[in-house]
Amino acid sequence: MRLTLFLPRFYGLHTFDEKGTVSREVAIYNELHKRGMEIHFITYGKNDLEYQSQLPHIHIHTNRLMPDGRIYPRLIPLLHAPVFMKTDVIKTHQMLGAKFAIQAGQIYRKPVICRQGFMWSSNEASLYNEDLDHPRVKYVMQAEEKVWSRSAHIMVSSYEMKTNILTRIPEVSDKLTVIPNNIDETLFLPVSTEKRYDLIFVGRLSSEKNLFALLDAVKQLDDVSMLLIGDGPQKSEIRTRITEIGDRVEHREKVPNDELPELYNQARASILPSLFEGMPKVLLEAMSCGVPVIGTDVRGIREVIQHQSNGWLSEGTDADALKVAIETVLGDQELQDRLGVNARQTILDNYSLSKLAEKEHALIQDVVARAKHTI
């Protein structure tokens, strides 16, 4: 069976490489390959064939002919026609650019699985004070609904996303499945090591991560140290704030994904102070390492963290609320131990790469089988 994946619009493998996440993004496809699938990637990177030797189980198809990257998406069905003629199923990596996957599916009469790891429209709405009537938000919502209605199946990473979709377009209920983000539990695992940091944050340095509030909270806690890993549009401002705090906060821009387990294990707790999330992989990675996690009580995080059981939810997103949460967790070793053990078990039960690969493999087989009866 052949599966062809569309990367998000304007994304190439180099985009993941810049973030240190290539291995994380391809993990599920390596697992599907083990189960007999032939995997093809449609990417927007002109030089992505450089990654072919690193990804021997994935056939990479790039933009090698079109100097204007804006035209390339519309010509993908033509430029990669041999791939689509032989594929059994098309899948999107995210909603961005999914309409081009739908076009290819319609031209070659192939089923399309629309996969969403975050709700694009919800993220857009958060930028406009949750105004669903804002023209940009309405445009994105309409684009999503058009893709959902034309997909053979919809795969989302959280039940909150499922509820959002069914509220807006209930007729897709019979083709909507929740498969959460997966974690390689054999890579991200607990290790007994020296604790060098009180806290660790991993993520994009952008407004939705609420890092100024986190840094303000840490500034008030004289004896708390933190490792902050990430890059993004707020990097310069965040570095200025870190300078004000002093050497208690260490910043690293990029760490390869397979080096993160060691750093998670060197922290007494992991924190994600976001204003909103989809299904945050960094939260799941820390939990898989048996590290107690602190998160804000917002969508995407509250679906994973069960307060006081497998993690701690802050009562607010402001600096004072984050400060209280940090003090509570770091001040109680017994609580840390319990949260860490339960966090690891949560991953093994619900987010294991091997288990979710089996679930996705079965879903793909079912979609292909149903498509053969309807085409």
C-alpha positions in Angstrom: 0.0 0.0 0.0 1.3 3.5 -0.9 0.7 6.6 1.2 1.5 10.1 -0.1 1.9 12.8 2.5 1.5 16.6 1.7 3.7 18.7 4.0 2.2 22.0 5.0 2.3 24.7 2.4 5.8 26.2 2.0 7.3 23.6 4.4 10.2 21.5 3.4 12.2 19.0 5.4 14.7 21.8 6.0 11.9 23.6 8.0 11.8 20.7 10.4 15.6 20.4 10.4 15.9 24.1 11.4 13.8 23.2 14.5 15.7 20.0 15.1 12.5 17.9 14.7 13.0 15.8 11.5 13.3 12.6 13.5 10.1 13.4 15.4 8.1 14.3 12.3 9.0 11.2 10.4 8.7 8.7 13.3 5.1 7.7 12.6 6.0 7.1 8.9 8.9 4.9 9.7 6.5 2.8 11.8 4.0 2.7 9.0 6.8 1.5 6.7 7.5 -1.3 9.1 3.9 -2.4 8.7 4.3 -2.7 4.9 3.5 0.8 3.6 5.4 2.6 0.9 5.7 6.3 2.0 6.0 9.3 -0.3 6.5 12.9 0.8 5.4 15.9 -1.3 7.6 18.8 0.0 8.1 22.5 -0.8 11.8 22.5 -0.2 13.9 22.7 -3.4 16.9 20.9 -1.8 15.0 18.3 0.3 16.5 15.5 -1.7 19.6 16.1 0.4 17.7 14.3 3.2 17.1 11.1 1.2 20.1 9.3 2.7 18.8 10.2 6.2 15.3 8.9 5.4 15.8 5.7 3.4 12.3 4.5 4.0 10.7 7.7 2.6 10.5 8.7 -1.1 11.0 12.5 -1.3 9.4 14.5 -4.1 10.4 18.2 -4.2 10.0 21.4 -6.1 12.9 21.1 -8.5 11.4 22.8 -11.6 9.4 25.8 -10.5 11.5 29.0 -9.6 8.3 30.7 -8.3 7.3 28.8 -5.2 3.9 30.5 -5.2 2.9 28.7 -8.4 4.3 25.3 -7.4 1.4 24.3 -5.1 -1.2 24.6 -7.8 0.9 22.5 -10.2 1.8 19.7 -7.7 -0.9 17.3 -9.2 0.7 17.7 -12.6 4.4 17.8 -11.6 4.1 14.7 -9.5 1.5 12.9 -11.6 3.3 9.5 -11.5 3.3 9.5 -7.7 -0.5 10.2 -7.5 -1.4 7.7 -10.2 0.2 4.9 -8.2 -0.7 6.0 -4.6 -3.5 4.4 -2.7 -4.2 7.2 -0.3 -3.2 10.9 0.2 -2.7 12.4 3.6 -2.1 16.0 4.8 0.4 16.8 7.5 -1.7 19.8 8.7 -4.5 22.0 7.3 -2.2 24.5 5.7 -2.1 23.7 2.0 -4.6 20.8 2.4 -6.7 22.2 -0.5 -3.9 21.1 -2.8 -4.1 17.6 -1.5 -7.8 17.6 -2.0 -7.3 18.8 -5.6 -4.8 15.9 -6.3 -7.3 13.5 -4.7 -10.1 14.7 -7.0 -8.0 14.6 -10.1 -6.7 11.1 -9.5 -9.7 9.7 -7.6 -7.8 8.9 -4.5 -9.1 9.1 -0.9 -7.7 12.0 1.1 -7.2 11.9 4.9 -7.1 15.4 6.4 -4.9 15.3 9.4 -4.9 18.3 11.8 -2.6 18.6 14.8 -4.0 22.0 15.8 -7.1 23.9 14.9 -6.0 26.6 12.5 -9.2 28.7 12.9 -8.9 28.7 16.7 -5.3 29.9 16.5 -6.4 32.7 14.1 -9.3 33.7 16.3 -7.0 34.0 19.3 -5.1 36.8 17.3 -8.4 38.8 17.0 -9.8 38.6 20.5 -11.8 35.5 19.6 -13.8 37.4 17.1 -15.3 34.7 14.9 -16.7 37.3 12.6 -13.4 38.8 11.7 -12.8 38.5 7.9 -9.5 36.5 8.4 -11.1 34.1 10.9 -14.2 33.6 8.7 -11.9 32.9 5.7 -9.9 30.2 7.6 -13.1 28.6 9.0 -14.6 28.4 5.5 -11.3 26.9 4.2 -11.3 24.3 6.9 -14.9 23.3 6.3 -14.4 23.0 2.6 -11.5 20.6 3.2 -13.3 18.5 5.8 -16.4 18.1 3.6 -14.3 16.9 0.7 -12.0 14.5 2.6 -12.5 10.8 2.8 -11.6 11.0 6.5 -10.6 13.5 9.1 -7.9 12.8 11.7 -7.5 15.2 14.6 -5.2 15.1 17.7 -7.7 16.0 20.4 -11.3 15.6 21.5 -11.6 19.4 21.8 -10.8 19.6 18.1 -13.4 16.9 17.4 -16.1 18.8 19.3 -15.2 22.0 17.4 -15.6 20.3 14.1 -18.9 18.6 14.9 -20.3 21.8 16.2 -19.6 23.4 12.9 -20.2 20.6 10.4 -22.0 17.7 12.1 -22.4 15.7 8.9 -18.8 14.5 9.0 -19.3 12.6 12.3 -18.9 9.2 10.6 -15.6 10.1 9.1 -13.9 11.8 12.1 -11.3 10.1 14.3 -9.1 11.2 17.2 -5.6 10.0 17.0 -3.4 12.0 19.4 0.2 13.1 18.8 2.5 10.2 19.4 5.7 9.9 21.5 8.5 7.4 21.0 8.4 6.0 24.5 11.7 4.1 23.8 13.6 7.4 23.2 11.8 9.6 25.7 12.1 7.6 28.9 13.0 8.3 32.6 16.7 8.3 33.4 18.3 8.7 36.8 20.6 11.7 36.5 21.7 14.8 38.3 19.1 17.6 38.3 20.8 20.7 36.9 17.7 22.8 36.4 14.6 23.4 38.4 12.5 24.1 35.3 12.7 23.4 31.6 10.7 25.0 28.8 10.8 23.8 25.2 8.9 25.5 22.5 8.6 28.4 20.0 9.5 31.9 21.4 6.2 33.5 20.3 3.3 35.3 22.0 1.0 32.3 22.5 3.6 30.6 24.7 3.2 33.4 27.3 6.9 33.5 28.1 7.0 37.0 29.5 4.7 35.9 32.3 6.8 32.8 32.9 10.0 34.9 33.1 8.3 37.4 35.4 7.4 34.4 37.7 10.9 33.0 37.7 12.3 36.5 38.4 10.3 36.6 41.6 11.6 33.1 42.7 15.2 33.9 43.7 16.4 30.3 43.9 14.8 28.9 40.8 16.8 28.0 37.7 15.5 27.3 34.2 16.6 26.0 30.9 14.7 27.6 28.0 15.0 26.0 24.6 13.6 27.5 21.5 13.7 30.1 18.8 11.1 32.5 17.4 9.9 36.0 16.8 10.2 37.1 20.4 13.8 35.9 20.8 15.4 39.3 21.2 12.9 40.5 23.8 13.1 37.3 25.7 16.9 37.4 25.8 16.7 40.9 27.2 14.4 39.6 30.0 16.8 36.7 30.7 19.6 39.2 31.1 17.6 41.0 33.7 17.2 37.8 35.7 20.8 36.7 35.4 22.5 33.4 35.0 19.7 31.4 36.7 18.1 31.2 33.2 19.9 29.5 30.3 18.8 29.9 26.7 19.5 27.5 23.9 18.0 28.2 20.4 18.0 24.7 18.9 18.5 21.2 20.3 18.0 18.1 18.1 14.9 16.2 19.2 16.9 13.1 20.1 19.0 15.1 22.6 16.0 16.4 24.4 15.4 13.4 26.7 18.7 13.9 28.5 17.8 17.6 29.1 14.2 16.8 30.3 15.7 14.4 32.8 18.0 17.0 34.1 15.1 19.2 35.2 13.0 18.8 38.3 9.9 19.9 36.4 8.8 20.9 32.9 6.6 24.0 32.3 4.3 25.0 29.5 2.6 28.4 30.3 0.8 28.8 26.9 -2.3 30.8 26.3 -3.6 28.1 24.0 -2.2 24.9 22.4 -3.2 22.1 19.9 -1.8 18.9 21.2 1.6 19.9 22.5 4.3 17.4 21.8 6.8 19.0 24.2 4.4 18.4 27.0 4.0 14.7 26.0 7.8 14.3 25.7 8.5 15.6 29.2 5.8 13.3 30.6 7.2 10.3 28.8 10.5 11.1 30.6 8.7 10.9 33.9 9.2 14.6 34.5 6.5 16.3 36.5 4.7 18.9 34.2 3.2 22.2 35.0 0.7 23.7 32.5 -1.9 26.3 32.1 -5.6 25.4 32.2 -6.1 26.1 28.5 -7.3 24.1 25.5 -4.7 21.5 24.3 -3.1 21.3 27.7 -6.1 20.5 30.0 -6.9 17.5 27.7 -3.6 15.9 28.6 -3.0 17.0 32.2 -5.2 15.7 34.9 -4.7 18.1 37.7 -2.8 16.7 40.7 -2.7 13.3 39.1 -0.3 13.3 36.2 0.6 17.0 36.2 -0.3 20.4 37.7 -2.6 23.0 36.2 -1.9 26.6 37.0 -5.0 28.5 38.1 -4.2 31.3 35.7 -1.9 32.4 32.9 -0.4 35.5 34.7 2.9 35.6 36.5 1.5 35.3 40.0 -0.5 32.2 39.1 2.5 30.6 37.5 4.7 31.5 40.5 2.3 29.7 42.8 2.2 26.6 40.6 6.0 26.5 40.4 6.4 26.9 44.2 3.8 24.2 44.9 5.4 21.6 42.6 9.1 22.4 43.4 8.3 22.6 47.1 7.0 19.0 47.4 9.3 16.1 46.4 6.6 13.5 47.1 4.2 15.4 44.7 7.0 15.5 42.1 7.5 11.8 42.3 3.8 11.0 42.0 3.2 13.3 39.1 6.3 11.9 37.3 5.3 8.3 37.6 1.7 8.9 36.6 2.8 11.1 33.7 5.0 8.3 32.3 2.1 5.8 32.6 -0.2 8.2 30.8 2.1 8.2 27.8 2.4 4.4 27.8 -1.3 4.0 27.9 -2.5 6.7 25.5 0.4 8.3 23.4 2.8 5.5 22.6 4.2 5.6 19.1 3.9 1.9 18.6 0.3 1.8 19.7 -0.8 4.8 17.7 1.0 3.6 14.6 -1.1 0.4 14.8 -4.3 2.5 15.2 -3.4 4.8 12.2 -2.4 1.8 10.1 -5.8 0.2 10.7 -7.5 3.5 9.9 -5.7 4.0 6.6 -6.5 0.4 5.5 -10.1 1.0 6.3 -10.2 4.3 4.3 -8.6 2.7 1.3 -10.9 -0.3 1.4 -14.0 1.9 1.6 -12.8 4.1 -1.2 -12.4 1.1 -3.5 -16.1 0.3 -3.0 -17.2 3.9 -3.8 -15.0 4.8 -6.7 
